[in-house]
Amino acid sequence: MTTPLRIGLLVFPDMTQLDMTGPLQVFSAVPDVEIHLLWKTLEPVRTDSVMRINPTTTIESCPQLDVICVPGGYGTDALLGDRDILDFLTRQGASARYITSVCTGALVLGAAGLLDGYEAVTHWTAMDVLGDLGAIPVQDRVVIDRNRVTGGGVTAGIDFALTLVAEIFDRATAEGVQLRLEYVPHPPFDAGSPHTAPPEVLAGYQARIGPAKRRRAEAVSRAAARLAAAASDQ
Amino acid sequence: MTTPLRIGLLVFPDMTQLDMTGPLQVFSAVPDVEIHLLWKTLEPVRTDSVMRINPTTTIESCPQLDVICVPGGYGTDALLGDRDILDFLTRQGASARYITSVCTGALVLGAAGLLDGYEAVTHWTAMDVLGDLGAIPVQDRVVIDRNRVTGGGVTAGIDFALTLVAEIFDRATAEGVQLRLEYVPHPPFDAGSPHTAPPEVLAGYQARIGPAKRRRAEAVSRAAARLAAAASDQ
């Protein structure tokens, strides 16, 4: 491990910004870390909100990372077939101390061949396809399997990052960050999971994301076929 | 209220980005909203992390907002004496449907004269000075007093935004957003409040923020004096 600890968070078009900005806030509160926001170029990257994110480092110029983290969002569909990004992750993953994701970022790790035989979690709407990329889906807020640490959907990124900080540094460091971020969550409703959301809310959301789920299933299917072809070539 | 609902989130140097990016993610998941990230210029704004945020709209060109939201961070000290920003908030506040803040953004609303006689909350480390700016400090995750809606520190922004969406639209809309963001928080530790953090974690954090607290107290004191002078001029 280098000192300071080098953390790289991927940013990409149509990402869900909170998947990244939650962990970023946690990591930024830890002393002795060096954080990179990574993309192919340094041009601002559009997200699923009006906020465009400025990468700090290109994947080409990125030093070896201690922690690589892939956030999620609809933009992951394109990454699942993006050779430059998948090669970058595979290369970094060979020496990184922790290989991590939030939300549907787990699918990208899977497409890069980095979750083969590892337990992992993703956004609840993507759990059904995670296994197609070699991972063993486990429904939990944060899943640790050896040096793979994956978080569930979007807001799970905060729980994920605090867990990772405790794992890498120590519990008191993570608790200090939690105190600073006043992380005593108190959701006004209990609708954050398909098991607790009112049936009509769940049905409405599922109807709205139907087309996106179909596009994702196709992207995962193509990525799985490429993984299988690569395996049979060896 | 305009259609779509116009929401403006202030961005400013040395802000705590999650104070803004949490609510931004919630608001972005609601149909029929128009979101502005506001600052004096459109140049990227540095935050307390490596991420620089691109404003979308200058305060000069900003249309009348339905919701104005001021996030927090160490950069609020400078805003407490920033005539351009305080005037902008006072002007927008005269007609906005909701005047809101996250974290120490409440101090900025107070310095703009917008919390006089209103119950409000801020980051737990700033509750002791909130009353100096005319607000009535109430310790809660989210505080609603007429059309003022304030959230506690940093991560409270997510609870704040879901609460506000339910208030403006309806509960089912907020629940749909909560489901999409998989907001079933599960902090790995119970250290998010000074009442639950281990004593040594609390003491360590308080020692680290001592200088910042003193700078904030001075900035609040100057803002309070200006408010008093302005009141006696009338």
Interface residues (C-beta under 8 A of the other chain):
Chain A: T16 Q17 L18 T21 G22 L24 Q25 S28 I35 H36 L37 P44 D48 S49 V50 M51 R52 I53 N54 T56 C103 H123 W124 R141 V142 G152 G153 V154 T155 A156 I158 D159 L162 T163 A166 R171 A172 A174 E175 G176 Q178 L179 R180 L181 E182 Y183 V184 P185 H186 P187 P188 F189 A191 G192 S193 P194 T196 A197 P198 E200 V201 L202 G204 Y205
Chain B: T16 Q17 L18 T21 G22 L24 Q25 S28 I35 H36 L37 P44 D48 S49 V50 M51 R52 I53 N54 T56 C103 H123 W124 R141 V142 G152 G153 V154 T155 A156 I158 D159 L162 T163 A166 R171 A172 A174 E175 G176 Q178 L179 R180 L181 E182 Y183 V184 P185 H186 P187 P188 F189 A191 G192 S193 P194 T196 A197 P198 E200 V201 L202 G204 Y205
